[in-house]
């Protein structure tokens, strides 16, 4: 990737993204269960759950805060509200560009308040483009501070331009107290470029996801505005931008932030799946598909190659018994993702920054 930072505003794709998520219908449980990416979505949700729980635990170990305040950037329809409830936080601010999503999130929160008889965190909801609007001016409390800031599967939109990246980081960091964390999940630019270079043309993917670039240049990418189109079956179909992580580190450092973790989903999974609590959560969230399929159910993929690795692992456990899929009843099962889903999941990484100094870059402090 290019090493020179280019300061330009780039195009304006915010409305495209907002329209996409505003028009995305809320799927019911039955519809989600039938989805080709049911287990992939649950797996990604598990990654978020473990990351959030891990960060809250770290906060409470280092500082005995009885009430944790959280900023959820690009919070969508409120899919992480239950995670914040389980994390026993005190206050939550949700901000998202899609006004319809914000309304749905607020309604979901109200239902939780009624269900819990007000024994739940307080919350406020803001409809705003987190890459173009200074959120501090929108908070009910002008002196609002946060212990944790989370941005899940959305940070990459701010790398459309230098100015957008800087404002997103300002929103994430300026009200974060020293010692607090900025956590997130985002596509791994190095992995995307690696797969692009291995492809025959300017696109790659499978029956679950597809990434296509608007040009055939596989060697030179701008640091900001390196756009590609991302399609994930039934969920995402809009422009995204490569996040050049060394630049992100340098920009974050200007806000007093230090990188403490950057890990691919594959490595994060390996490190946490041995933890009993995380392993139990993996099962409870149905984050892996049972293999062989449970009696009366069908595999999510009809392609044998999608289960080749799972079959090899099962064979190693059972020896030669049940060496062929469907060869009589099998009492041993393992959890897996199809190969296509795993290829999609491993496009991503998790990151954790910690605020070590209360500073703002000159250009941000002068705004």
N, C-alpha and C positions, 0 to 999 in steps of 0.2 A: 504494500500500500504506500501511497505517497507520504512523505515525511514533512512536507511543507504545509504549515497551517494557513489556510486561505480564509480571510475574513470577508465573507459575502453573505447576503441575505438569502440567496437561493430562491427557488420557486415557492409557491404557497400551496401546499397539499393538505393543510389543516382541515379545510372544509370537506375534502374528499374523505378523510379519515372520520371526521365527525358525522358526516352523512351515513357512512358505512355502519358505524356503531349505533346511530340513532335508528336505523332501519332494521337492525339485526333483532329478530324476534326472540323473546324469552322462551326457551325450549322447556317443555315439561319433563318430568322424570322419565316417563315412558318413551318420549322422543329421544332424550339423551341416551337412554339405555340401548336403543336401537342404532345409535350412531356408529359409524365405522371407527371413529376415534374416541369412543367412550372410555376406554382404558388409558389412552394417551392423555386425555383431558384430566382424568383422575390422577394420573402419574404426575403431571405438571402441578396439579393442585397439592399433591403430597409434597413435592419439592418446596412449594411456597409455605406450606404448613410447618415443615421442619425448619426452614430458614427463619420464619417469624418466631417460632417457639424458642429456637436456639438464641436468637438475638435478644428476646425478652429475658431469657434466663441470664444471659451475659450482663444485661443492664442491672438486673436485680442482685447479681452477685457482687458487682462493683459499687453499687449505690443502693441503699435501702429505701428506694422510692415506693411508697405505698400506692401512689397513683401515677400511672404512666400516661403521658400524652403522645398521641400518634398523628402524623400527617400521612394520609394515603393519597399519593399523587397518581393521577390517571386511574381512579378507583373503579371506573366502569359501573356495572349494575349492582355493586355491593357484594361481589362474590366472596370477599374476605371478611365480611362482618362477623361471621361465626368464629373465625380465627381470632379476631380481636376480643370477642366475648370470652372465648376459652383462655385467652391470654390475660384476662382480668385487668384490662386497661381502664383508665379513668376517663379519658376524653379522646375523641376522634374527630379529625377534620378530613372530609373527603372532597377531592377536587377532580373534575373530569371535563373534557372538552364537549362531550356529547350530553346535551341538556336532558334528553329523554332518559338516558342512562342514569343521570343524577337524580331525576325524579323517581325512577324505579328503585334506586338505592335508598332514597329517603323513605319511600313507602315500606320497603323491606325492613328498614330500621324501626319505623313506627310499629309495625307488626311485632317485632321482637320486644319492643318496650312493653306493649300490651301483654304479650305472652309471659314476660318476666316480671310483670307488675312493677315496672320502673327500676328493678334491681339490675341495671345494666349501665354501661358507660354513657356519658352525655356525648352528643354529636352535632356537627353542623355540616352542611353540604353546599358546595360552591360549583357552579357551572362556569368554567373558564378554561381557556387554553393555557396550560401550565408552562408552555414554551414562549408565551407572548404577554402574559398578564402577571404582574407582581401580586402574589397571593396575599402577602402581608397586609395589603390595603383592603382585603376582603374579609379578614377575620373579624368575628364579633368582638373579640378581645384584642385591642391593638398591641398589647404586650404579650400576646400568646407565644409560648415557647414549646418545643417538642423534645421528647427523649428519643423518639424513633421516627424515621421517615422511610416509607416504603414505596417503591415504584415497580410494579410487577408487569412484565411483558409489554412495557410501553416506553421505556426510556429512549429507545432507538429513534423515536419520532423527533426528538429534539436535535438530532445530529443533521437535520436538514440544513442548518446554517450555524455559524459561529455564535451569532446573537441569540438564537433560540437555545443553544446548548448552555450558554452562560446564564440565561434567565432561568432555565430549568434548574441549574445547579444553585442559583441564588435562592429559588423557592425551596429547594431541598435543604439548604445549609444555613441560611441567614438566621432562622429562628430555632435552629437545632442547638441545644445546650452542649457545652464542652463535655466530652465523654459519651455523648449520644451517637447513634448509628444511623447511617443512610444505607439501606439494603435494597436489592433488586434482582431481577432476572431480565436478561436481554440476549438477543441473538449474538453468537460468537462470530465476529467479522472474519477472523482468521480461518475458521472452519468453512464459512460460506465461500470465501475466496478460493480456498483449497479445492472445494468441490466444483466450483465454477471452472477452475483451470483444468480439472480432470474431465470436464464435459466436452462433448463434441461441438456444441454451439454455445449460445449465451444463456442457456437455461439448464436446470437439472431438477430432479425430484422423483417422485413415485406416485402411487395412487392415493397417497395421503396428503402429500404437500408438493408444491412446486415453487421454485424461485426462478425468476427470469429478469435479466438485465436488459436495459434499452439499447445496449451497444455491444459490440464484439471485442472491445478492448479488455483483455484479461490481466493486464500488467499495471496500468496506472489508474489509480482511484483518487479522487479528491478527498481530503480529510473530512470535509463537510459537504453534504449534498450528494453523496454516493448512493443514488437511489436504485432500488430494485423492487420488483413487484412480488409480493408473497401471497400465496394461496394455500390455506389450510382447510381441508374438507369441511364445508358447512359452517365455518367459524370466521375466518379471516380472508379477505380478498382486497388488499389495498397496498399503496406504496409504503415502503419502509426505507431506512437509511442505515448504512454500515456505521458501527460505532468503533472508531479506532481507539483501542483502550489506552495505549500510552499517552495519547492526547487527553483522554478523559482524566487520567491520573494527574496530569499537569494542571488541567483546569480546576479539578477538585482541590488540589493543593493550595490554590489561590484563595480558597474559602476555608482554609484551615483543616482540610480533610486528609486523612491518611488511609491508604488502602490496607485492609487487614485480611481480606480474603477475596480471591478470584478463582473460581473453580468451575470446570465443565459439569454439566448435569450428570454425565457418566461417573466422574470422580466423586461428586457430591453424593450420588446414590451409593456408591461402593463404601464410602466413609460412614454413612448413616444407616445402612441396611443391617449392620451388625448390632446396632443399638436396639435393645428390646422394645423400648417405647416406640421408636420410629418404625420398627418392624411390625408391631401390632397395629400401628396407624396405617401402614401400607395395606394391611388386610382389611381393616375397617373401612377404608376409603375406596376399596375395590380398585386399587391402582395397578394391579396386574391381572391379566387374563388367566383363568385356570386352564392348565394344559396337562393331559387331554381335557376336552370340554366336559363340563358337568353333564350328567344324564339328562337328556331332553333338551339340551341346548346345542347350538352350532357355533363353530369358531367364527370370529369376526372377519377373518380372511379366508377365502377359498383357495389361496395359493399355498401349496405345500412348502415352498421355499421360505415362506414367512415364519414357519415353525421349525426350520431345520436345526437351529442351534438349541432350541428348547428340547427337541427330540433327542439330540445328542447328549444333552445333560441328563435327561430322563433315562436314556439307555445306560449311561455310566452309573446311575443309581440302581437300576434294576438288572443290570447285566444284559443278557440276551433276551430276558423276558419282556414281552410286549415291545419288541424292537420295531414293529410296524404300527403306524397309527391305525386305530380302529380294530386291532387284533385282539378282540375279546375285551371283557371288562378290566379296567385298570384301577386299582385302589390307591396308587401313588400318583400325586399330581404336583406340579410346580407352578409358580406364578411367572408369567412372561409378558412381554410386549411383542407384537409381530415385528418382523425385521423392518417393515415400512414405517411403523410407529417409532421404533427405536432410532431410525435414521432421522426422523423429524425431531425427536426429543433431544438428540445429541447435537442439534444446531445451537443449543443455548448454553449459557453459563450463569452462575450466581455471582454476585459481588457484595461486599460489605466494606463500607468506609466508616471510619470513626473520626469524630471531630476532636482535634487535639489542640486547636487554637481558635480563639474567637476573632477572626479577621474577615475582611471583605477585600477583593481586588479593587484598586483605585477606580477603575471605570464603572464598577458596580456600585461602590459606595457613593459615587458622585451622581447617580441617577436620581 
